[in-house]
Every structure is written in structure tokens, then in C-alpha cells.
């Protein structure tokens, strides 16, 4: 299944303004892929496993996820460089927590 970011942004009401912003985001994504692809396979698996663990156990705001949980710096545009995908993930995890609380369904996130 392929996820179209534009469709996700439209459905979630997230507005990405202007092609300059999109180009900047695409540059960070491309750089991330280059760095990730340059790692040995064991390091990529370890990094992916860690990120999945962090995301699965996330139960706070987007800011909490990037600054407190991941320890990324508040300066240097971290918020905007990880947005909107990081916020989408954060919101989805919050929705899962609310679903669990409302219906008592064990999502076994931990």
C-alpha cells in the first residue's frame, strides 16, 4: 500500500504552504534516506527498531516526542523539519490511546 502524503495532509487538515516549503522538506527526507542507506544493515535494523519502540510507546504531544523523548534540539528548525509527518504519527498514537481508553481495547502498544 502506498501512502500519498498530499492525501494524508488533506484528510488531516494539515496545510503545507508553497513549493519552497515542500522542496525544503523533500531535501531533509532525501538527506535522511541517504544517511540511512549509508549505514550497515545491522545499524539500520537497530535504528528502525528503536524508532518503532519510541513511536509505539509515545503518549504525549508532538513537541514532547521530538524534544523530550528523542532529545532533538529546540533550535535549528527541528520542529518544522520533522513536521508534518512527525505530528501525524504523534496524533495517530494519541488517537490509539483515546480509543483504548474509550473502548477498553488492548492495543498492546508496549
QUIHUJO-V454644 format. One record per residue. N is the residue number from 1. RES is the residue in one letter. OMEGA is omega in whole degrees, 0 to 359 (none if undefined). Layout:
n=N res=RES omega=OMEGA
n=N res=RES omega=OMEGA
This chain:
n=1 res=X omega=178
n=2 res=X omega=179
n=3 res=X omega=178
n=4 res=X omega=182
n=5 res=X omega=180
n=6 res=X omega=179
n=7 res=X omega=177
n=8 res=X omega=180
n=9 res=X omega=180
n=10 res=X omega=183
n=11 res=X omega=182
n=12 res=X omega=179
n=13 res=X omega=179
n=14 res=X omega=182
n=15 res=X omega=174
n=16 res=X omega=187
n=17 res=X omega=169
n=18 res=X omega=180
n=19 res=X omega=179
n=20 res=X omega=180
n=21 res=X omega=180
n=22 res=X omega=179
n=23 res=X omega=179
n=24 res=X omega=179
n=25 res=X omega=179
n=26 res=X omega=178
n=27 res=X omega=179
n=28 res=X omega=178
n=29 res=X omega=179
n=30 res=X omega=178
n=31 res=X omega=178
n=32 res=X omega=179
n=33 res=X omega=179
n=34 res=X omega=179
n=35 res=X omega=181
n=36 res=X omega=181
n=37 res=X omega=181
n=38 res=X omega=181
n=39 res=X omega=172
n=40 res=X omega=184
n=41 res=X omega=181
n=42 res=X omega=178
n=43 res=X omega=177
n=44 res=X omega=178
n=45 res=X omega=180
n=46 res=X omega=179
n=47 res=X omega=179
n=48 res=X omega=179
n=49 res=X omega=178
n=50 res=X omega=181
n=51 res=X omega=177
n=52 res=X omega=179
n=53 res=X omega=180
n=54 res=X omega=182
n=55 res=X omega=182
n=56 res=X omega=182
n=57 res=X omega=181
n=58 res=X omega=179
n=59 res=X omega=180
n=60 res=X omega=181
n=61 res=X omega=175
n=62 res=X omega=179
n=63 res=X omega=179
n=64 res=X omega=180
n=65 res=X omega=186
n=66 res=X omega=184
n=67 res=X omega=186
n=68 res=X omega=183
n=69 res=X omega=182
n=70 res=X omega=178
n=71 res=X omega=179
n=72 res=X omega=184
n=73 res=X omega=178
n=74 res=X omega=179
n=75 res=X omega=176
n=76 res=X omega=175
n=77 res=X omega=181
n=78 res=X omega=183
n=79 res=X omega=184
n=80 res=X omega=180
n=81 res=X omega=180
n=82 res=X omega=181
n=83 res=X omega=7
n=84 res=X omega=186
n=85 res=X omega=179
n=86 res=X omega=179
n=87 res=X omega=177
n=88 res=X omega=179
n=89 res=X omega=180
n=90 res=X omega=180
n=91 res=X omega=179
n=92 res=X omega=179
n=93 res=X omega=176
n=94 res=X omega=177
n=95 res=X omega=179
n=96 res=X omega=178
n=97 res=X omega=179
n=98 res=X omega=178
n=99 res=X omega=179
n=100 res=X omega=181
n=101 res=X omega=183
n=102 res=X omega=189
n=103 res=X omega=179
n=104 res=X omega=180
n=105 res=X omega=180
n=106 res=X omega=180
n=107 res=X omega=178
n=108 res=X omega=181
n=109 res=X omega=189
n=110 res=X omega=none
